[in-house]
Amino acid sequence: MNKTIIFSIITIIVFAVSCKNGGNNPEEIKKQIEAYESEIVEIKSKIADLQHQLDTMGAEVADGAILVGIETVKPQHFVNYIDVVGNVESDLQSLISPEANGQIERVFVREGDYVTTGQLLVSLKTDVTDKSIQEVEKSLELAKTVYNKQKQLWDQKIGSEIQYLQAKNNYESLQSRLATLRAQLAMAQIKAPFDGYVETIFQKEGEIASPGRQVIQLVNLSSLKVTADVSEAYVANIKVGDSAIVTFTSYPKLYIKAPLNFVGSVINPNNRTFRVQIDVPNEEKILKPNLITNIKLTESSYDSAIVVPSILIKNDASGRKYIYVLTESESKYIATKRYITTGASYGNKTMVISGLNPEEQIISQGYNLVKNGSQIRFK
């Protein structure tokens, strides 16, 4: 049987080698011959290793025992996580539009620029407003002079009260009008509401801007959060302050461990989920809004649990779960089927609630070769 396997391997290798075309160039043919000779040496070494394994297994089986690997059961810390997909968002991300209608006179920034709070981004044409301000300022100068004169006379009990009140009212009305015009002038300027980067400029100089129509998209990369929707099946297990682990497909080496700072109080009726949120640092400004993340949420944690590789657990015909443990009988080692009750599973690990005790030894290698009562040997 062993020779048949080895012969088959060699036949396949020879066939694969013979199928390669070396071309008509003598130098290329020599190079390919050298490469094939190197492959043959490597293949012979692998065949020798396989033959040694077959001989060892044959000796063990002939001896009446199956070679297996064992593992000692020890209590350990076990965390059962919930895996969800999240999304990076910025608390400070805005589509900015003007407060008044007007033609864009000048755009002071370019896409990618970093701006600070209050910095002028875009200005609209204000010719009409500027002229109105000049007219009101001149009228205000005259109204102020008239008011001061009337006040002096009135203080000396000269003149009528109605003249004084009219002068005062005219002066105050012009002051209010001037303040209104200056407010309108300020509305023609789009300023940065917060520090951030200019992501997109939607309109160009000369175009008409209006309230509600975005002109600039501004985003701050310092204040970021990761949000995710979690199935309502876990609503009783997730709470504010629970530890979460955030990883990023785009940054395989980046790993963030942070607490949940928000857990939604409402279940979304469309997908039966609730929302969670995690604040994440971004000092190097490498994270971007809408970046996809992978989040591990802690569903349950155990300080001392018996945990075994999930692949070792089998099911019998009735659906009961069991595992093979090492027992000793008459100076021989035996593989014994042990029924167990399992708990939470995560990754390739499963917690065993009952059926196994600390310091017992389980069969962790060669478990597919044994059955209940098989005589075994281990290194």
Secondary structure, 3 states (H helix, E strand, C coil): CHHHHHHHHHHHHHHHHHCCCCCCCHHHHHHHHHHHHHHHHHHHHHHHHHHHHHHHHHHHHHCCCEEEEEEECCCEEEEEEEEEEEEEEECCEEEECCCCCEEEEEECCCCCCEECCCCEEEEECCHHHHHHHHHHHHHHHHHHHHHHHHHHHHHCCCCCHHHHHHHHHHHHHHHHHHHHHHHHHHHCEEECCCCEEEEEECCCCCCEECCCCCCEEEECCCCEEEEEEEEHHHCCCCCCCCEEEEEECCCCCCEEEEECCEECCCCECCCCEEEEEEEECCCCCCCCCCCEEEEEEEEEEEEEEEEEEHHHCEECCCCCEEEEEEEEECCEEEEEEEECEEEEEECCEEEEEECCCCCCEEEEECCCCCCCCCEEEEC
